[in-house]
Amino acid sequence: MIPYGFHDIGEDDIKAVVKTLQSGWITQGTKTGEFEEALADYCGASYAVVFSSGTAALHGAYAAAGLGSGDEFITTPMTFAATANAGVFLGANPVFADIESDTGNIDAAAAASLITNKTKLIAAVDYAGHPFDGKALFEASVKHGIIIVEDACHALGALSMADDGSWKRTGSCLYCHMAVFSFHPVKSITTGEGGAVLTNDKVLYDKLKMFGHHGITKSMDDFQYTPDGPWYYEMQTLGYNYRMTDFQAALGISQLKKLDRFIERRRDIACFYDNAFRGNRYFDIPIERDYAKSAYHLYPIRLKDEYKDYKRLIFSQLRERGIGVQCHYIPVTHHPFYRSRGYTAHCPNTDDFYSRQISIPIFPGMTDDNTHLVRDKLIEAFNGAK
Ligand SMILES: Cc1ncc(COP(=O)(O)O)c(C=O)c1O
């Protein structure tokens, strides 16, 4: 089976992990700090804080934004459930905005129209690695004093164009207050499980740091009470143990050095698929807006009207033929947890997108033989569908 996504671990990564395992510091050593610096440097942000997963990182970002009980946050149903769940952890209520029918990203106008005086933040997902259209949403959010969290779990290594025409990396927080990454194995780089939040705001950074470390500070300057001994530290807020281990961070540092090559290969594969499938009669290929260069975490195809009723058949046939297709995503509002809380979908573009969407394999380790096989099996499955 050629999976839809797969990690790329080399000898260099293995050596880096082993070296850290043998160093005596497997957690709370220097590697997480080094990884944070490398991430912030790469993305062009002032600060990075690593977490034990992308979900933990989202939880931290929403908490740092002050999201709490009874607040509303606007997000998209076309995402992994964690984007919404992390706000529910804090007692807040998600409000779902519809998507653009081609990119699958949150529709900025739809999101802006849902802002009320209860809205605390907007969580915009860079679906499939394509940066969301941040400018309009960012301007609306600043006007209303709302925090934007970019769920960039798919988009490490993507680029967005700034007003002056220069390209900015996702994570530089061009159009958000915080950007969140995941390092799950199918993502741009991996640490096994892992995540990070990037920001340019020192106040948010300090909150993020404490949130993932039990709400504890060891910094004398920040103490609220006089230390009663050299062992002294303070737990000032309710926090979690969301730390990344040092051997995971060592893997992350090693992987980050190869990120550009990984993204280049992903973009080459996307280009191959674009050329192979452009203008075909069965499905639409992903688009890239002028302001964006996608990290191509996924290559989502959208079945045309005449073929969308064949989604189940095509999907099963491709799996039977060794092509590990996947569907991204079952809209969050379709899950029983959200249905039971009354979140019936009012997002026609999302439902339509779901009825057509299939992700075909794309990952840096794919060979040309693999991509040719995917092309041939895909066309074969559609040819035989009717
Ligand atoms: C858009 C999105 N947000 C959040 C997450 C959660 O990340 P993690 O699996 O690292 O907790 C994922 C992971 O699949 C994701 O795709």
PDBQT file of the ligand as one rigid body, heavy atoms in Angstrom, charges set to zero:
ROOT
HETATM    1  C1  LIG A 401      -5.450  20.745  11.045  1.00  0.00    +0.000 C 
HETATM    2  C2  LIG A 401      -4.962  19.979  12.243  1.00  0.00    +0.000 A 
HETATM    3  N1  LIG A 401      -5.030  20.567  13.448  1.00  0.00    +0.000 NA
HETATM    4  C3  LIG A 401      -4.586  19.933  14.549  1.00  0.00    +0.000 A 
HETATM    5  C4  LIG A 401      -4.066  18.656  14.502  1.00  0.00    +0.000 A 
HETATM    6  C5  LIG A 401      -3.619  17.982  15.757  1.00  0.00    +0.000 C 
HETATM    7  O1  LIG A 401      -2.246  17.715  15.745  1.00  0.00    +0.000 OA
HETATM    8  P1  LIG A 401      -1.647  16.481  16.583  1.00  0.00    +0.000 P 
HETATM    9  O2  LIG A 401      -2.047  15.231  15.891  1.00  0.00    +0.000 OA
HETATM   10  O3  LIG A 401      -0.160  16.713  16.526  1.00  0.00    +0.000 OA
HETATM   11  O4  LIG A 401      -2.184  16.575  17.954  1.00  0.00    +0.000 OA
HETATM   12  C6  LIG A 401      -3.977  18.010  13.275  1.00  0.00    +0.000 A 
HETATM   13  C7  LIG A 401      -3.404  16.658  13.189  1.00  0.00    +0.000 C 
HETATM   14  O5  LIG A 401      -3.739  15.816  12.421  1.00  0.00    +0.000 OA
HETATM   15  C8  LIG A 401      -4.437  18.678  12.113  1.00  0.00    +0.000 A 
HETATM   16  O6  LIG A 401      -4.393  18.085  10.912  1.00  0.00    +0.000 OA
ENDROOT
TORSDOF 0
